[in-house]
Amino acid sequence: MNEAGLLPSFLMHPALVLLAGGVLLPLLHGRARDTVVLTAPLLALTVLWLLPEGRLLQWAWLDYTLAPLVVDKLSRLFATIFLLMAFAGGLFALKQPSRLEVPAAFLYAASAVGVTLAGDLITVFLFWEFMAVGSTLVLWSAGSAGAWAASRRYLAVHLAGGVLLFAGIAGHVAATGDVAFSAMELDSYAHWLILAGFLINAGAPPFSAWLPDAYPEASWSGTVFLSAFTTKTAVYVLLRGFPGTEILI
């Protein structure tokens, strides 16, 4: 059991609940598939609201303590919004003929939830990269030549952002010995790299060209998912990591 005392630890992370629904979807058809599309986000939302505030999961890795599930008012708010978006997007996509799009969207949404509930930078980075994979698959699943080309450009941009984020995290950990995801100052190259990685996903100038390039190439339902998570997750990490930073104003 976990610190919350409410759920087995393998069920207590809302992102894993939504991801499990996404894994099931390719195996299902008809009403069963529609049921999972609609109930998985709501079940994950229920799990989220059963959790108390605090550091609920943690374990040692090398010399660091990872905290993949930390709940407070801000993280619960954003995770709630993302799960409601996953439900609304799934409802809109019920008649989407692609067998890939909604499972990929659930990976995408689950990764966004994972970022919001992460208490350490390593977990943030892992979910950040899964989010890039899921969103690329959503775009690719449109099946057109334009979507395929846009998905390659989109992935290249976001993987480049991931490289900047990884370099910044590595520099931060080397300098401080701490992996906790908390407020930072722009007082080192490492923190500037982390900020740049976040700003690429935010679509902030001058890192915004990927957004109008990619979103119009998605399917009619894929565009709903693409508009829901990447930039909003970036807003969350900017609020958490760089609150009050003047350059953001």
PyRosetta script that sets phi, psi and omega in degrees:
from pyrosetta import init, pose_from_sequence

init()
pose = pose_from_sequence("MNEAGLLPSFLMHPALVLLAGGVLLPLLHGRARDTVVLTAPLLALTVLWLLPEGRLLQWAWLDYTLAPLVVDKLSRLFATIFLLMAFAGGLFALKQPSRLEVPAAFLYAASAVGVTLAGDLITVFLFWEFMAVGSTLVLWSAGSAGAWAASRRYLAVHLAGGVLLFAGIAGHVAATGDVAFSAMELDSYAHWLILAGFLINAGAPPFSAWLPDAYPEASWSGTVFLSAFTTKTAVYVLLRGFPGTEILI")
pose.set_psi(1, 159.9)
pose.set_omega(1, -179.1)
pose.set_phi(2, -100.4)
pose.set_psi(2, 179.3)
pose.set_omega(2, -179.4)
pose.set_phi(3, -62.3)
pose.set_psi(3, -29.4)
pose.set_omega(3, -178.8)
pose.set_phi(4, -68.9)
pose.set_psi(4, -28.2)
pose.set_omega(4, 179.5)
pose.set_phi(5, 69.2)
pose.set_psi(5, 16.2)
pose.set_omega(5, -174.5)
pose.set_phi(6, -108.2)
pose.set_psi(6, -35.5)
pose.set_omega(6, -172.0)
pose.set_phi(7, -139.7)
pose.set_psi(7, 150.7)
pose.set_omega(7, 169.5)
pose.set_phi(8, -57.3)
pose.set_psi(8, 145.2)
pose.set_omega(8, -172.4)
pose.set_phi(9, -61.3)
pose.set_psi(9, -29.9)
pose.set_omega(9, -179.2)
pose.set_phi(10, -74.3)
pose.set_psi(10, -10.6)
pose.set_omega(10, 178.2)
pose.set_phi(11, -108.1)
pose.set_psi(11, -7.1)
pose.set_omega(11, -167.2)
pose.set_phi(12, -83.9)
pose.set_psi(12, -14.0)
pose.set_omega(12, -179.2)
pose.set_phi(13, -89.5)
pose.set_psi(13, 117.7)
pose.set_omega(13, -178.1)
pose.set_phi(14, -57.0)
pose.set_psi(14, -33.9)
pose.set_omega(14, 179.6)
pose.set_phi(15, -62.3)
pose.set_psi(15, -38.4)
pose.set_omega(15, 179.9)
pose.set_phi(16, -69.7)
pose.set_psi(16, -33.3)
pose.set_omega(16, 176.5)
pose.set_phi(17, -62.8)
pose.set_psi(17, -47.1)
pose.set_omega(17, 179.5)
pose.set_phi(18, -66.6)
pose.set_psi(18, -39.5)
pose.set_omega(18, 178.6)
pose.set_phi(19, -63.3)
pose.set_psi(19, -39.1)
pose.set_omega(19, 177.8)
pose.set_phi(20, -61.3)
pose.set_psi(20, -39.1)
pose.set_omega(20, 175.8)
pose.set_phi(21, -62.0)
pose.set_psi(21, -40.9)
pose.set_omega(21, 178.2)
pose.set_phi(22, -63.9)
pose.set_psi(22, -36.4)
pose.set_omega(22, 178.3)
pose.set_phi(23, -67.0)
pose.set_psi(23, -35.2)
pose.set_omega(23, -179.5)
pose.set_phi(24, -71.3)
pose.set_psi(24, -31.1)
pose.set_omega(24, -169.8)
pose.set_phi(25, -56.8)
pose.set_psi(25, -42.7)
pose.set_omega(25, -179.8)
pose.set_phi(26, -63.3)
pose.set_psi(26, -17.0)
pose.set_omega(26, -178.3)
pose.set_phi(27, -90.4)
pose.set_psi(27, -7.9)
pose.set_omega(27, -171.9)
pose.set_phi(28, -114.2)
pose.set_psi(28, 159.7)
pose.set_omega(28, 178.5)
pose.set_phi(29, -139.9)
pose.set_psi(29, 159.9)
pose.set_omega(29, 170.9)
pose.set_phi(30, 60.2)
pose.set_psi(30, -136.4)
pose.set_omega(30, -174.3)
pose.set_phi(31, -64.5)
pose.set_psi(31, -34.9)
pose.set_omega(31, 179.2)
pose.set_phi(32, -62.6)
pose.set_psi(32, -41.8)
pose.set_omega(32, 178.9)
pose.set_phi(33, -65.6)
pose.set_psi(33, -45.1)
pose.set_omega(33, 179.5)
pose.set_phi(34, -59.9)
pose.set_psi(34, -38.4)
pose.set_omega(34, -180.0)
pose.set_phi(35, -62.7)
pose.set_psi(35, -43.7)
pose.set_omega(35, 179.8)
pose.set_phi(36, -68.2)
pose.set_psi(36, -39.1)
pose.set_omega(36, 178.5)
pose.set_phi(37, -56.4)
pose.set_psi(37, -40.3)
pose.set_omega(37, -175.3)
pose.set_phi(38, -87.9)
pose.set_psi(38, -31.5)
pose.set_omega(38, -174.9)
pose.set_phi(39, -88.3)
pose.set_psi(39, -29.1)
pose.set_omega(39, -177.6)
pose.set_phi(40, -59.5)
pose.set_psi(40, -47.9)
pose.set_omega(40, 177.7)
pose.set_phi(41, -63.3)
pose.set_psi(41, -36.4)
pose.set_omega(41, -179.6)
pose.set_phi(42, -71.0)
pose.set_psi(42, -36.3)
pose.set_omega(42, 175.9)
pose.set_phi(43, -65.5)
pose.set_psi(43, -42.5)
pose.set_omega(43, 177.1)
pose.set_phi(44, -62.3)
pose.set_psi(44, -38.2)
pose.set_omega(44, 178.1)
pose.set_phi(45, -64.6)
pose.set_psi(45, -40.1)
pose.set_omega(45, 177.3)
pose.set_phi(46, -62.3)
pose.set_psi(46, -45.2)
pose.set_omega(46, 177.7)
pose.set_phi(47, -59.3)
pose.set_psi(47, -43.3)
pose.set_omega(47, 179.5)
pose.set_phi(48, -57.1)
pose.set_psi(48, -45.0)
pose.set_omega(48, -175.5)
pose.set_phi(49, -81.3)
pose.set_psi(49, -9.4)
pose.set_omega(49, 171.1)
pose.set_phi(50, -81.2)
pose.set_psi(50, -16.7)
pose.set_omega(50, -175.6)
pose.set_phi(51, -80.7)
pose.set_psi(51, 135.9)
pose.set_omega(51, 172.9)
pose.set_phi(52, -77.6)
pose.set_psi(52, 169.5)
pose.set_omega(52, 175.1)
pose.set_phi(53, -75.0)
pose.set_psi(53, 151.5)
pose.set_omega(53, 177.4)
pose.set_phi(54, 129.0)
pose.set_psi(54, -179.4)
pose.set_omega(54, 177.7)
pose.set_phi(55, -86.8)
pose.set_psi(55, 106.9)
pose.set_omega(55, -168.6)
pose.set_phi(56, -100.8)
pose.set_psi(56, -24.8)
pose.set_omega(56, 175.5)
pose.set_phi(57, -133.8)
pose.set_psi(57, 136.7)
pose.set_omega(57, 173.0)
pose.set_phi(58, -159.9)
pose.set_psi(58, 152.1)
pose.set_omega(58, 174.3)
pose.set_phi(59, -155.3)
pose.set_psi(59, 160.0)
pose.set_omega(59, -179.2)
pose.set_phi(60, -83.8)
pose.set_psi(60, 139.5)
pose.set_omega(60, 174.1)
pose.set_phi(61, -140.5)
pose.set_psi(61, 117.3)
pose.set_omega(61, -171.5)
pose.set_phi(62, 54.2)
pose.set_psi(62, -123.5)
pose.set_omega(62, -179.9)
pose.set_phi(63, -100.6)
pose.set_psi(63, 15.8)
pose.set_omega(63, -172.2)
pose.set_phi(64, -120.9)
pose.set_psi(64, 161.0)
pose.set_omega(64, 175.6)
pose.set_phi(65, -111.2)
pose.set_psi(65, 116.3)
pose.set_omega(65, 178.0)
pose.set_phi(66, -90.1)
pose.set_psi(66, 142.2)
pose.set_omega(66, -179.3)
pose.set_phi(67, -132.2)
pose.set_psi(67, 82.6)
pose.set_omega(67, -175.1)
pose.set_phi(68, -75.9)
pose.set_psi(68, -5.9)
pose.set_omega(68, -179.6)
pose.set_phi(69, -141.6)
pose.set_psi(69, 100.7)
pose.set_omega(69, 177.1)
pose.set_phi(70, -129.0)
pose.set_psi(70, 124.3)
pose.set_omega(70, -176.1)
pose.set_phi(71, -113.4)
pose.set_psi(71, 127.0)
pose.set_omega(71, 167.1)
pose.set_phi(72, -141.3)
pose.set_psi(72, -174.0)
pose.set_omega(72, -174.1)
pose.set_phi(73, -62.6)
pose.set_psi(73, -41.8)
pose.set_omega(73, -177.8)
pose.set_phi(74, -69.2)
pose.set_psi(74, -45.4)
pose.set_omega(74, -179.0)
pose.set_phi(75, -67.1)
pose.set_psi(75, -37.7)
pose.set_omega(75, 178.4)
pose.set_phi(76, -66.2)
pose.set_psi(76, -38.2)
pose.set_omega(76, 179.1)
pose.set_phi(77, -61.1)
pose.set_psi(77, -51.9)
pose.set_omega(77, -177.8)
pose.set_phi(78, -66.8)
pose.set_psi(78, -40.7)
pose.set_omega(78, 178.8)
pose.set_phi(79, -63.0)
pose.set_psi(79, -38.3)
pose.set_omega(79, 177.2)
pose.set_phi(80, -61.8)
pose.set_psi(80, -46.3)
pose.set_omega(80, 179.2)
pose.set_phi(81, -60.5)
pose.set_psi(81, -43.8)
pose.set_omega(81, -178.3)
pose.set_phi(82, -65.1)
pose.set_psi(82, -38.7)
pose.set_omega(82, 179.6)
pose.set_phi(83, -70.7)
pose.set_psi(83, -36.1)
pose.set_omega(83, 174.3)
pose.set_phi(84, -65.4)
pose.set_psi(84, -37.7)
pose.set_omega(84, 176.2)
pose.set_phi(85, -64.2)
pose.set_psi(85, -39.7)
pose.set_omega(85, 178.2)
pose.set_phi(86, -63.1)
pose.set_psi(86, -40.3)
pose.set_omega(86, 177.6)
pose.set_phi(87, -64.9)
pose.set_psi(87, -47.9)
pose.set_omega(87, -178.5)
pose.set_phi(88, -63.9)
pose.set_psi(88, -41.7)
pose.set_omega(88, 177.8)
pose.set_phi(89, -64.8)
pose.set_psi(89, -39.5)
pose.set_omega(89, 177.1)
pose.set_phi(90, -64.4)
pose.set_psi(90, -40.6)
pose.set_omega(90, 177.2)
pose.set_phi(91, -61.4)
pose.set_psi(91, -43.8)
pose.set_omega(91, 179.7)
pose.set_phi(92, -65.2)
pose.set_psi(92, -30.5)
pose.set_omega(92, -174.1)
pose.set_phi(93, -96.4)
pose.set_psi(93, 12.2)
pose.set_omega(93, -176.4)
pose.set_phi(94, -58.0)
pose.set_psi(94, -33.6)
pose.set_omega(94, -178.9)
pose.set_phi(95, -96.6)
pose.set_psi(95, 11.1)
pose.set_omega(95, 177.6)
pose.set_phi(96, -69.6)
pose.set_psi(96, 120.1)
pose.set_omega(96, -176.4)
pose.set_phi(97, -72.3)
pose.set_psi(97, -20.4)
pose.set_omega(97, 179.8)
pose.set_phi(98, -63.4)
pose.set_psi(98, 131.7)
pose.set_omega(98, 177.6)
pose.set_phi(99, -84.8)
pose.set_psi(99, -8.6)
pose.set_omega(99, -177.2)
pose.set_phi(100, -96.7)
pose.set_psi(100, -33.6)
pose.set_omega(100, -165.7)
pose.set_phi(101, -61.7)
pose.set_psi(101, -51.7)
pose.set_omega(101, -175.1)
pose.set_phi(102, -69.1)
pose.set_psi(102, -42.6)
pose.set_omega(102, 173.2)
pose.set_phi(103, -57.0)
pose.set_psi(103, -41.8)
pose.set_omega(103, 177.3)
pose.set_phi(104, -64.0)
pose.set_psi(104, -38.6)
pose.set_omega(104, 179.2)
pose.set_phi(105, -65.3)
pose.set_psi(105, -35.2)
pose.set_omega(105, 177.9)
pose.set_phi(106, -69.9)
pose.set_psi(106, -36.8)
pose.set_omega(106, 171.9)
pose.set_phi(107, -60.4)
pose.set_psi(107, -44.4)
pose.set_omega(107, 178.9)
pose.set_phi(108, -59.4)
pose.set_psi(108, -51.4)
pose.set_omega(108, -178.7)
pose.set_phi(109, -66.3)
pose.set_psi(109, -41.8)
pose.set_omega(109, 179.0)
pose.set_phi(110, -61.3)
pose.set_psi(110, -37.8)
pose.set_omega(110, 178.7)
pose.set_phi(111, -67.1)
pose.set_psi(111, -39.1)
pose.set_omega(111, 176.3)
pose.set_phi(112, -61.8)
pose.set_psi(112, -43.2)
pose.set_omega(112, 176.7)
pose.set_phi(113, -62.4)
pose.set_psi(113, -40.5)
pose.set_omega(113, 179.1)
pose.set_phi(114, -60.6)
pose.set_psi(114, -38.8)
pose.set_omega(114, 177.1)
pose.set_phi(115, -63.5)
pose.set_psi(115, -44.5)
pose.set_omega(115, -175.5)
pose.set_phi(116, -66.6)
pose.set_psi(116, -26.9)
pose.set_omega(116, -177.0)
pose.set_phi(117, -99.9)
pose.set_psi(117, 4.5)
pose.set_omega(117, -177.8)
pose.set_phi(118, -80.1)
pose.set_psi(118, 134.3)
pose.set_omega(118, 177.9)
pose.set_phi(119, -103.5)
pose.set_psi(119, 2.6)
pose.set_omega(119, 179.1)
pose.set_phi(120, -139.8)
pose.set_psi(120, 157.1)
pose.set_omega(120, -174.4)
pose.set_phi(121, -70.8)
pose.set_psi(121, -28.2)
pose.set_omega(121, 179.0)
pose.set_phi(122, -68.3)
pose.set_psi(122, -44.4)
pose.set_omega(122, 176.4)
pose.set_phi(123, -63.9)
pose.set_psi(123, -40.5)
pose.set_omega(123, 175.4)
pose.set_phi(124, -55.5)
pose.set_psi(124, -48.0)
pose.set_omega(124, -177.8)
pose.set_phi(125, -62.6)
pose.set_psi(125, -43.6)
pose.set_omega(125, -178.9)
pose.set_phi(126, -61.8)
pose.set_psi(126, -49.2)
pose.set_omega(126, 178.8)
pose.set_phi(127, -66.8)
pose.set_psi(127, -32.9)
pose.set_omega(127, 177.5)
pose.set_phi(128, -58.7)
pose.set_psi(128, -43.7)
pose.set_omega(128, -179.3)
pose.set_phi(129, -73.4)
pose.set_psi(129, -38.0)
pose.set_omega(129, 174.9)
pose.set_phi(130, -61.6)
pose.set_psi(130, -35.3)
pose.set_omega(130, 177.8)
pose.set_phi(131, -63.1)
pose.set_psi(131, -39.7)
pose.set_omega(131, 177.2)
pose.set_phi(132, -63.8)
pose.set_psi(132, -40.3)
pose.set_omega(132, 178.9)
pose.set_phi(133, -66.0)
pose.set_psi(133, -48.1)
pose.set_omega(133, -178.9)
pose.set_phi(134, -61.1)
pose.set_psi(134, -43.8)
pose.set_omega(134, -179.0)
pose.set_phi(135, -68.2)
pose.set_psi(135, -35.8)
pose.set_omega(135, 176.9)
pose.set_phi(136, -63.5)
pose.set_psi(136, -41.4)
pose.set_omega(136, 179.0)
pose.set_phi(137, -66.1)
pose.set_psi(137, -36.0)
pose.set_omega(137, 175.8)
pose.set_phi(138, -60.6)
pose.set_psi(138, -45.6)
pose.set_omega(138, 179.5)
pose.set_phi(139, -65.5)
pose.set_psi(139, -46.0)
pose.set_omega(139, -178.4)
pose.set_phi(140, -62.4)
pose.set_psi(140, -33.0)
pose.set_omega(140, -174.9)
pose.set_phi(141, -67.1)
pose.set_psi(141, -11.3)
pose.set_omega(141, 175.8)
pose.set_phi(142, -61.3)
pose.set_psi(142, -27.8)
pose.set_omega(142, 170.4)
pose.set_phi(143, 83.5)
pose.set_psi(143, 3.6)
pose.set_omega(143, -179.7)
pose.set_phi(144, -95.6)
pose.set_psi(144, 163.2)
pose.set_omega(144, 176.8)
pose.set_phi(145, -63.2)
pose.set_psi(145, -38.0)
pose.set_omega(145, 178.2)
pose.set_phi(146, -64.6)
pose.set_psi(146, -39.5)
pose.set_omega(146, 179.5)
pose.set_phi(147, -67.5)
pose.set_psi(147, -39.4)
pose.set_omega(147, 179.4)
pose.set_phi(148, -63.4)
pose.set_psi(148, -45.9)
pose.set_omega(148, 178.9)
pose.set_phi(149, -64.4)
pose.set_psi(149, -44.4)
pose.set_omega(149, -179.9)
pose.set_phi(150, -64.7)
pose.set_psi(150, -36.4)
pose.set_omega(150, -179.4)
pose.set_phi(151, -65.2)
pose.set_psi(151, -35.2)
pose.set_omega(151, 177.8)
pose.set_phi(152, -68.1)
pose.set_psi(152, -42.4)
pose.set_omega(152, 177.5)
pose.set_phi(153, -65.8)
pose.set_psi(153, -42.1)
pose.set_omega(153, 179.5)
pose.set_phi(154, -59.6)
pose.set_psi(154, -47.3)
pose.set_omega(154, -179.2)
pose.set_phi(155, -64.3)
pose.set_psi(155, -40.6)
pose.set_omega(155, -180.0)
pose.set_phi(156, -60.4)
pose.set_psi(156, -43.9)
pose.set_omega(156, 179.9)
pose.set_phi(157, -63.3)
pose.set_psi(157, -45.7)
pose.set_omega(157, -174.9)
pose.set_phi(158, -75.2)
pose.set_psi(158, -30.2)
pose.set_omega(158, 173.3)
pose.set_phi(159, -69.9)
pose.set_psi(159, -36.2)
pose.set_omega(159, 174.8)
pose.set_phi(160, -62.0)
pose.set_psi(160, -42.1)
pose.set_omega(160, 175.2)
pose.set_phi(161, -61.6)
pose.set_psi(161, -37.9)
pose.set_omega(161, 177.4)
pose.set_phi(162, -64.3)
pose.set_psi(162, -36.4)
pose.set_omega(162, 176.9)
pose.set_phi(163, -63.3)
pose.set_psi(163, -44.5)
pose.set_omega(163, 177.1)
pose.set_phi(164, -60.9)
pose.set_psi(164, -43.5)
pose.set_omega(164, -179.8)
pose.set_phi(165, -63.5)
pose.set_psi(165, -43.7)
pose.set_omega(165, -179.8)
pose.set_phi(166, -63.0)
pose.set_psi(166, -43.6)
pose.set_omega(166, 179.4)
pose.set_phi(167, -62.4)
pose.set_psi(167, -41.6)
pose.set_omega(167, 179.1)
pose.set_phi(168, -64.8)
pose.set_psi(168, -43.1)
pose.set_omega(168, 178.8)
pose.set_phi(169, -62.8)
pose.set_psi(169, -43.6)
pose.set_omega(169, 178.8)
pose.set_phi(170, -59.9)
pose.set_psi(170, -42.7)
pose.set_omega(170, 178.4)
pose.set_phi(171, -65.9)
pose.set_psi(171, -40.2)
pose.set_omega(171, 178.5)
pose.set_phi(172, -63.4)
pose.set_psi(172, -45.3)
pose.set_omega(172, -178.5)
pose.set_phi(173, -67.1)
pose.set_psi(173, -39.9)
pose.set_omega(173, 178.7)
pose.set_phi(174, -62.7)
pose.set_psi(174, -36.2)
pose.set_omega(174, -176.9)
pose.set_phi(175, -80.5)
pose.set_psi(175, -33.9)
pose.set_omega(175, -172.7)
pose.set_phi(176, -110.1)
pose.set_psi(176, -23.1)
pose.set_omega(176, -174.5)
pose.set_phi(177, 71.9)
pose.set_psi(177, 15.1)
pose.set_omega(177, -174.2)
pose.set_phi(178, -125.7)
pose.set_psi(178, 135.2)
pose.set_omega(178, 178.8)
pose.set_phi(179, -107.8)
pose.set_psi(179, 2.8)
pose.set_omega(179, -177.4)
pose.set_phi(180, -61.7)
pose.set_psi(180, 139.2)
pose.set_omega(180, 177.5)
pose.set_phi(181, -91.3)
pose.set_psi(181, 102.1)
pose.set_omega(181, -179.0)
pose.set_phi(182, -142.8)
pose.set_psi(182, -179.2)
pose.set_omega(182, -176.7)
pose.set_phi(183, -62.3)
pose.set_psi(183, 138.4)
pose.set_omega(183, -179.5)
pose.set_phi(184, -126.0)
pose.set_psi(184, 157.1)
pose.set_omega(184, 173.6)
pose.set_phi(185, -106.0)
pose.set_psi(185, 153.1)
pose.set_omega(185, 177.2)
pose.set_phi(186, -82.8)
pose.set_psi(186, 66.5)
pose.set_omega(186, -174.4)
pose.set_phi(187, -116.8)
pose.set_psi(187, 12.8)
pose.set_omega(187, 179.4)
pose.set_phi(188, -157.6)
pose.set_psi(188, 160.3)
pose.set_omega(188, 175.8)
pose.set_phi(189, -59.9)
pose.set_psi(189, -36.5)
pose.set_omega(189, -178.7)
pose.set_phi(190, -60.3)
pose.set_psi(190, -43.9)
pose.set_omega(190, -178.5)
pose.set_phi(191, -70.9)
pose.set_psi(191, -33.3)
pose.set_omega(191, 173.9)
pose.set_phi(192, -64.4)
pose.set_psi(192, -37.9)
pose.set_omega(192, 178.1)
pose.set_phi(193, -66.6)
pose.set_psi(193, -41.2)
pose.set_omega(193, 176.9)
pose.set_phi(194, -61.2)
pose.set_psi(194, -44.9)
pose.set_omega(194, 178.9)
pose.set_phi(195, -60.4)
pose.set_psi(195, -43.3)
pose.set_omega(195, 179.3)
pose.set_phi(196, -61.9)
pose.set_psi(196, -41.5)
pose.set_omega(196, 177.2)
pose.set_phi(197, -60.5)
pose.set_psi(197, -40.7)
pose.set_omega(197, 177.9)
pose.set_phi(198, -67.3)
pose.set_psi(198, -41.2)
pose.set_omega(198, -175.5)
pose.set_phi(199, -68.6)
pose.set_psi(199, -29.8)
pose.set_omega(199, 175.8)
pose.set_phi(200, -60.5)
pose.set_psi(200, -46.1)
pose.set_omega(200, 178.4)
pose.set_phi(201, -69.2)
pose.set_psi(201, -27.3)
pose.set_omega(201, 178.6)
pose.set_phi(202, -72.4)
pose.set_psi(202, -15.5)
pose.set_omega(202, -176.4)
pose.set_phi(203, 69.6)
pose.set_psi(203, 29.2)
pose.set_omega(203, -178.8)
pose.set_phi(204, -81.5)
pose.set_psi(204, 143.2)
pose.set_omega(204, 175.7)
pose.set_phi(205, -58.2)
pose.set_psi(205, 138.8)
pose.set_omega(205, 4.4)
pose.set_phi(206, -95.0)
pose.set_psi(206, 26.7)
pose.set_omega(206, -175.4)
pose.set_phi(207, -106.1)
pose.set_psi(207, 32.5)
pose.set_omega(207, -169.3)
pose.set_phi(208, -105.6)
pose.set_psi(208, -5.2)
pose.set_omega(208, -172.6)
pose.set_phi(209, -63.7)
pose.set_psi(209, -28.1)
pose.set_omega(209, -178.0)
pose.set_phi(210, -63.9)
pose.set_psi(210, -27.4)
pose.set_omega(210, -172.4)
pose.set_phi(211, -70.7)
pose.set_psi(211, -55.1)
pose.set_omega(211, 178.2)
pose.set_phi(212, -70.5)
pose.set_psi(212, -18.1)
pose.set_omega(212, 176.1)
pose.set_phi(213, -73.0)
pose.set_psi(213, -38.9)
pose.set_omega(213, -170.8)
pose.set_phi(214, -93.4)
pose.set_psi(214, -47.0)
pose.set_omega(214, -169.1)
pose.set_phi(215, -59.0)
pose.set_psi(215, -40.9)
pose.set_omega(215, -179.4)
pose.set_phi(216, -66.5)
pose.set_psi(216, -16.9)
pose.set_omega(216, -178.5)
pose.set_phi(217, -86.4)
pose.set_psi(217, -10.9)
pose.set_omega(217, 179.2)
pose.set_phi(218, -73.8)
pose.set_psi(218, 167.5)
pose.set_omega(218, 177.5)
pose.set_phi(219, -70.6)
pose.set_psi(219, 173.8)
pose.set_omega(219, -179.5)
pose.set_phi(220, -60.5)
pose.set_psi(220, -32.0)
pose.set_omega(220, 177.5)
pose.set_phi(221, -93.4)
pose.set_psi(221, -29.9)
pose.set_omega(221, 178.9)
pose.set_phi(222, -62.5)
pose.set_psi(222, -34.0)
pose.set_omega(222, 178.6)
pose.set_phi(223, -61.6)
pose.set_psi(223, -34.4)
pose.set_omega(223, 178.0)
pose.set_phi(224, -62.2)
pose.set_psi(224, -47.1)
pose.set_omega(224, 179.7)
pose.set_phi(225, -65.5)
pose.set_psi(225, -43.4)
pose.set_omega(225, -177.4)
pose.set_phi(226, -63.0)
pose.set_psi(226, -32.6)
pose.set_omega(226, -178.1)
pose.set_phi(227, -81.0)
pose.set_psi(227, -4.0)
pose.set_omega(227, -169.6)
pose.set_phi(228, -98.9)
pose.set_psi(228, -24.7)
pose.set_omega(228, -165.0)
pose.set_phi(229, -122.7)
pose.set_psi(229, -48.3)
pose.set_omega(229, -169.2)
pose.set_phi(230, -60.6)
pose.set_psi(230, -56.2)
pose.set_omega(230, -176.7)
pose.set_phi(231, -69.0)
pose.set_psi(231, -31.9)
pose.set_omega(231, -179.5)
pose.set_phi(232, -72.6)
pose.set_psi(232, -35.5)
pose.set_omega(232, 174.5)
pose.set_phi(233, -64.6)
pose.set_psi(233, -37.3)
pose.set_omega(233, 176.9)
pose.set_phi(234, -63.9)
pose.set_psi(234, -39.0)
pose.set_omega(234, 175.5)
pose.set_phi(235, -58.8)
pose.set_psi(235, -42.8)
pose.set_omega(235, 179.4)
pose.set_phi(236, -60.6)
pose.set_psi(236, -49.7)
pose.set_omega(236, -176.0)
pose.set_phi(237, -68.4)
pose.set_psi(237, -28.7)
pose.set_omega(237, 174.5)
pose.set_phi(238, -68.2)
pose.set_psi(238, -40.6)
pose.set_omega(238, 176.2)
pose.set_phi(239, -62.9)
pose.set_psi(239, -41.0)
pose.set_omega(239, -177.4)
pose.set_phi(240, -77.3)
pose.set_psi(240, -40.6)
pose.set_omega(240, -171.7)
pose.set_phi(241, -92.8)
pose.set_psi(241, -30.5)
pose.set_omega(241, -175.3)
pose.set_phi(242, -135.7)
pose.set_psi(242, 53.8)
pose.set_omega(242, -179.0)
pose.set_phi(243, -66.6)
pose.set_psi(243, 133.3)
pose.set_omega(243, 176.4)
pose.set_phi(244, 76.9)
pose.set_psi(244, 8.3)
pose.set_omega(244, -179.1)
pose.set_phi(245, -70.4)
pose.set_psi(245, 125.6)
pose.set_omega(245, -169.5)
pose.set_phi(246, -62.5)
pose.set_psi(246, -37.8)
pose.set_omega(246, -176.2)
pose.set_phi(247, -62.3)
pose.set_psi(247, -25.9)
pose.set_omega(247, 178.3)
pose.set_phi(248, -70.5)
pose.set_psi(248, -30.9)
pose.set_omega(248, 176.5)
pose.set_phi(249, -64.6)
pose.dump_pdb("model.pdb")
